[in-house]
Amino acid sequence: MLQNSSKRITSIKEIAKLAGYSIATVSNTLNDKGRIRTEVRQHILDICQKHGYIPNSAGRNLRRQKNETIGLMFYPSSSAIFRNVYYAEIMEALEFELERAGYDLLLSGHDSSIDPNVSPRFLRQGKVDGIILLGRFPRKRVVDLNDYGIPLVQLDGFRELLKVDYVTSDGYSASEQIVGHLVKLKHRRIAFVAFNHEDTNANQREAGFLAAVGKHHLSFAECKNIRDVGNTTEAYEMIKLMLKSETPPTAIVAVNDTLAVELVDLLQKDGYSVPQDVSVFGFNDDADSKKSNPQISTVRIDKIKLAQTGAKMIIDRIENTDLPHQKASLPTELIHRDSVAIAKS
């Protein structure tokens, strides 16, 4: 496995030397030409993967050869997308939009968290016309993939300074609206909870929360911002300590509905009533938010519009790589359900 300190190999000559075959054999393997034995082909491809090599033709020829296929990468791996209701719904809508435009969606089985220097197979073999990154990709991984020069769009995330095309939702304004709504319901002690992952959506929502706390002249000492936890259990342990303090929160804003639902369940198991003892607000309007008891107040993100915008953006980039930087921030809508009530006096 390539170490982080190693340089990525960019020459077919170097690959041929490492593999122990002629340049012609390596070239035919990478371009799927000629009669190459299966074990030889696999050995060469393994060398390319180990050293992060992508044939020049994979990037250079994308504009000339139309695969009519767009790759989808999810962080850390494709298996995780099927455990996430929100992203699974986006992927379904994205597949529909791309199919209408004449493109197939190819979901990568690549695990980006194992070795950032190894690229997915469909990228190494030049089998896709462009790539959509879905979700919270680390900045370094986005930089590495963007360096290959292949059309790239980050969907439901953003990297403004990298000039990578992106579509995101306006989580900043949504958090401001949530806090404003809670203040109208007499809440003065509100906690924001998100994980310590590198996540631009969470950063937006956190920033909007903090801005609203200042705007409504709430106490920053009593409006806690929890971002140093890695999972729901750790988050709830901190919330329990706060609930037992002299100034317990009367409302919790969770970074997504999955976390909100899990917190409600843990609160109820400990004897707290939602929303009588503490209100809970979520994000994303997942299907699970409606199955919860009580149903979760949340922020609706138009997943179909998100997919439509992302599909158009990647196709536009494929057809014209010289387009100016494309970016979009979609509006959101507060959905009021049963998990939020007037604060206890």
DOMAR-123911 format. One line per field, with one value per residue (C-alpha): residue number from 1; residue in three letters; z, x, y. Coordinates in steps of 0.5 Angstrom, whole numbers. Each point is the difference from the previous one (the first is absolute). Last residue first. Example, Ala and Ser with C-alpha at 12.3 -4.5 7.8 and 13.67 -1.06 7.14 Angstrom:
2
martor (2, 1)
kefi (ser, ala)
up (14, 2)
east (27, -2)
north (-2, -7)
This chain:
345
martor (345, 344, 343, 342, 341, 340, 339, 338, 337, 336, 335, 334, 333, 332, 331, 330, 329, 328, 327, 326, 325, 324, 323, 322, 321, 320, 319, 318, 317, 316, 315, 314, 313, 312, 311, 310, 309, 308, 307, 306, 305, 304, 303, 302, 301, 300, 299, 298, 297, 296, 295, 294, 293, 292, 291, 290, 289, 288, 287, 286, 285, 284, 283, 282, 281, 280, 279, 278, 277, 276, 275, 274, 273, 272, 271, 270, 269, 268, 267, 266, 265, 264, 263, 262, 261, 260, 259, 258, 257, 256, 255, 254, 253, 252, 251, 250, 249, 248, 247, 246, 245, 244, 243, 242, 241, 240, 239, 238, 237, 236, 235, 234, 233, 232, 231, 230, 229, 228, 227, 226, 225, 224, 223, 222, 221, 220, 219, 218, 217, 216, 215, 214, 213, 212, 211, 210, 209, 208, 207, 206, 205, 204, 203, 202, 201, 200, 199, 198, 197, 196, 195, 194, 193, 192, 191, 190, 189, 188, 187, 186, 185, 184, 183, 182, 181, 180, 179, 178, 177, 176, 175, 174, 173, 172, 171, 170, 169, 168, 167, 166, 165, 164, 163, 162, 161, 160, 159, 158, 157, 156, 155, 154, 153, 152, 151, 150, 149, 148, 147, 146, 145, 144, 143, 142, 141, 140, 139, 138, 137, 136, 135, 134, 133, 132, 131, 130, 129, 128, 127, 126, 125, 124, 123, 122, 121, 120, 119, 118, 117, 116, 115, 114, 113, 112, 111, 110, 109, 108, 107, 106, 105, 104, 103, 102, 101, 100, 99, 98, 97, 96, 95, 94, 93, 92, 91, 90, 89, 88, 87, 86, 85, 84, 83, 82, 81, 80, 79, 78, 77, 76, 75, 74, 73, 72, 71, 70, 69, 68, 67, 66, 65, 64, 63, 62, 61, 60, 59, 58, 57, 56, 55, 54, 53, 52, 51, 50, 49, 48, 47, 46, 45, 44, 43, 42, 41, 40, 39, 38, 37, 36, 35, 34, 33, 32, 31, 30, 29, 28, 27, 26, 25, 24, 23, 22, 21, 20, 19, 18, 17, 16, 15, 14, 13, 12, 11, 10, 9, 8, 7, 6, 5, 4, 3, 2, 1)
kefi (ser, lys, ala, ile, ala, val, ser, asp, arg, his, ile, leu, glu, thr, pro, leu, ser, ala, lys, gln, his, pro, leu, asp, thr, asn, glu, ile, arg, asp, ile, ile, met, lys, ala, gly, thr, gln, ala, leu, lys, ile, lys, asp, ile, arg, val, thr, ser, ile, gln, pro, asn, ser, lys, lys, ser, asp, ala, asp, asp, asn, phe, gly, phe, val, ser, val, asp, gln, pro, val, ser, tyr, gly, asp, lys, gln, leu, leu, asp, val, leu, glu, val, ala, leu, thr, asp, asn, val, ala, val, ile, ala, thr, pro, pro, thr, glu, ser, lys, leu, met, leu, lys, ile, met, glu, tyr, ala, glu, thr, thr, asn, gly, val, asp, arg, ile, asn, lys, cys, glu, ala, phe, ser, leu, his, his, lys, gly, val, ala, ala, leu, phe, gly, ala, glu, arg, gln, asn, ala, asn, thr, asp, glu, his, asn, phe, ala, val, phe, ala, ile, arg, arg, his, lys, leu, lys, val, leu, his, gly, val, ile, gln, glu, ser, ala, ser, tyr, gly, asp, ser, thr, val, tyr, asp, val, lys, leu, leu, glu, arg, phe, gly, asp, leu, gln, val, leu, pro, ile, gly, tyr, asp, asn, leu, asp, val, val, arg, lys, arg, pro, phe, arg, gly, leu, leu, ile, ile, gly, asp, val, lys, gly, gln, arg, leu, phe, arg, pro, ser, val, asn, pro, asp, ile, ser, ser, asp, his, gly, ser, leu, leu, leu, asp, tyr, gly, ala, arg, glu, leu, glu, phe, glu, leu, ala, glu, met, ile, glu, ala, tyr, tyr, val, asn, arg, phe, ile, ala, ser, ser, ser, pro, tyr, phe, met, leu, gly, ile, thr, glu, asn, lys, gln, arg, arg, leu, asn, arg, gly, ala, ser, asn, pro, ile, tyr, gly, his, lys, gln, cys, ile, asp, leu, ile, his, gln, arg, val, glu, thr, arg, ile, arg, gly, lys, asp, asn, leu, thr, asn, ser, val, thr, ala, ile, ser, tyr, gly, ala, leu, lys, ala, ile, glu, lys, ile, ser, thr, ile, arg, lys, ser, ser, asn, gln, leu, met)
up (66, -5, -7, -5, -4, -5, -2, -3, -7, -3, -7, -1, -7, -4, -6, -4, -1, -7, -3, -6, -2, -7, -5, -4, 1, -5, -1, 6, 4, -2, 1, 7, 2, -3, 4, 6, -1, -1, 6, 5, -3, 1, 7, 2, 7, 6, 6, 6, 6, 1, 1, 8, -1, -6, -7, -3, 2, -3, -7, 0, 1, -1, 7, 7, 6, 7, 6, 7, 6, -4, -7, 1, 7, 4, 4, -2, -6, -2, -1, -4, -5, -1, -1, -5, -4, 0, -2, -6, -1, -1, 3, 6, 4, 7, 4, 7, 2, 7, 5, 7, -3, -1, -7, -2, 3, -4, -7, 1, 1, -6, -5, 2, -1, -7, -3, -1, 5, 0, -3, 5, 0, 7, 1, 7, 0, -7, 3, -4, -3, -6, -5, 4, 0, -7, -2, 4, -3, -7, 1, 2, -6, -5, 4, 0, -8, -1, 4, 3, 5, 7, 1, 1, 5, 1, 7, 2, 7, -2, -2, 0, -6, -4, 2, -3, -7, 0, 2, -6, -5, 2, -1, -7, -2, 1, -3, -7, -4, -4, -7, -2, -6, 3, 0, 6, 4, 0, 2, 0, 3, -2, -7, -2, -7, -4, -7, -1, 1, 4, 5, 2, 3, 5, 2, 2, 4, 3, 2, 3, -3, 4, -5, -7, -5, -7, -6, -7, -7, 3, -2, 0, 3, 6, 1, 0, 4, 6, 2, 5, 3, 5, 3, 5, 1, -8, 0, -8, -1, -5, -2, -8, -2, -7, -5, -5, 3, 3, 3, 3, 3, 3, 3, 3, 3, 3, 2, 4, 4, 2, 2, 5, 2, 2, 1, -8, 0, 4, -5, -5, 4, 5, -3, -6, -7, -6, -7, -7, -6, -7, -1, -5, -3, -3, 7, 4, -4, 4, 7, -1, -6, 4, 4, 7, 5, 8, 1, 3, -5, -6, 3, 1, -7, -3, 4, -2, -7, 0, 4, -5, -6, -5, -7, -3, 2, 7, 0, 7, -2, -7, 3, 5, -5, -5, 6, 1, 6, 7, 3, 4, -7, -4, 5, 0, -8, 1, 4, 5, 6, 7, 4, 7, 7, 1, -1, -6, 2)
east (-82, 0, 1, -5, 0, 4, 0, -7, 1, 2, 4, 4, 2, 7, 3, 5, 7, 3, 7, 3, 7, 1, -1, 6, -1, -6, -4, 2, -1, -7, -2, 3, -4, -6, 0, 2, -6, -5, 3, -1, -7, -2, 3, -4, 3, -6, 3, -3, -5, 0, -6, -1, 1, 4, -2, -1, 8, 1, -2, 6, -2, 7, 1, -2, -3, -1, -4, 1, -4, -7, 3, 2, -1, 6, 0, 7, -3, -3, 6, 3, -5, 0, 7, 0, -6, 4, 7, -4, -3, 6, 4, -4, -3, -1, -5, -2, 8, 1, 3, 1, 3, -3, -3, 8, 3, -6, 2, 7, -1, -5, 6, 4, -5, -2, 7, 7, -1, 3, -5, -5, -2, -3, -5, 1, 7, -2, -5, -6, 0, -4, 5, 5, -3, -2, 7, 2, -5, 1, 7, -1, -5, 5, 6, -5, -1, 8, 1, 7, -3, 0, -7, -6, -4, -3, -3, -5, -1, -5, -6, -6, -4, 2, 7, -1, -2, 6, 4, -2, 0, 7, 2, -4, 4, 6, -2, -1, 0, 6, 2, 7, 5, 7, 4, 4, -2, -7, 0, -7, -4, -7, 3, 7, 1, 6, 2, 7, 6, 3, 2, -7, 0, 6, -3, -7, 4, 4, -7, -3, -6, -7, -5, -1, 6, -2, 5, 1, 0, 1, 4, 7, 3, 3, -6, -5, 5, 0, 6, 5, 4, -5, 1, -6, -5, -1, -4, -1, -6, -2, -7, -1, -6, -2, 0, -6, -2, -7, 5, 4, -6, -3, 7, 0, -7, 3, 6, -3, -5, 6, 3, -5, -2, 8, 1, 0, 5, 5, 2, 2, 6, 3, -3, -4, 2, -4, 2, -3, -1, -1, 6, 2, 6, 3, -1, 2, 6, 5, -2, 0, 5, 6, -1, -1, 5, -1, 6, -4, -5, 4, 4, -6, -2, 6, -1, -7, 2, 5, -4, -5, 4, 0, -2, -1, -3, -3, 3, 4, 2, 2, 4, 3, 2, 3, 4, 3, -1, 3, -5, 4, 4, -7, -3, 6, 0, -8, 2, -4, 2, -3, 6, 1, -1, -7, 2, -2, -3)
north (56, -6, 2, 0, -6, -4, -8, 0, 3, 7, -1, 6, 1, 0, 4, -3, 2, 0, 0, 0, 2, 3, -5, -2, -8, 1, -6, -4, 7, 1, -8, 1, 6, -3, -6, 4, 5, -6, -4, 6, 2, -7, 0, 6, 2, 0, 2, -4, 0, -8, -4, -2, -6, -1, -2, 7, 1, -7, 2, 6, 7, 3, 3, -1, 4, -3, 3, -2, -1, 0, -1, -6, -3, -2, -7, -2, -5, 6, 4, -5, -1, 7, 1, -6, 4, 6, -3, -3, 6, 4, 5, 0, 6, -1, 4, 2, -1, -1, 6, -3, -6, -7, 2, 2, -7, -4, 4, -1, -8, 1, 2, -5, -5, 3, -1, 4, 6, 7, 4, 1, 8, 2, 5, 2, 3, 3, 4, 2, 7, -2, 2, -3, -7, 1, 0, -6, -4, 2, -1, -7, -2, 2, -4, -6, 1, 1, -7, -2, -4, 2, -2, 5, 3, 7, 1, 5, 4, 6, -3, 4, -3, 6, -1, -7, 3, 4, -5, -5, 6, 2, -8, 0, 6, -3, -7, 3, -6, -2, -1, 0, 1, 0, 7, -2, 6, -2, -7, -2, -6, -3, -2, 1, 1, -3, 0, -3, 4, -6, 6, 0, -7, 2, 7, -3, -6, 6, 4, -6, -3, 2, -2, -3, 1, 0, -2, 1, -4, -6, -6, 3, -7, 4, 4, -6, -4, 5, 4, -2, 5, 1, -7, -3, 6, 1, -7, -2, -4, 6, 1, 1, 4, -1, 6, 2, 6, -3, -6, 6, 3, -7, -2, 7, -1, -7, 2, 6, -5, -4, 6, 1, -7, -1, -8, -1, 6, -3, -6, 5, 2, 5, 4, -1, 0, 0, -1, 3, -4, 2, -3, 6, 0, 6, 5, -6, -1, 4, -3, -7, 1, 2, -7, 1, -3, 0, -4, -6, 1, 0, -6, -4, 2, -3, -7, 0, 0, -5, -5, 1, -1, 6, -1, 7, 6, 2, 7, -1, -7, 2, 5, -5, -5, 6, 3, -7, -4, -1, 3, 6, 1, 1, 4, 5, 0, 2, 6, 4, -4, 3, 2, -3, 3, -2, -7, -4, -7)
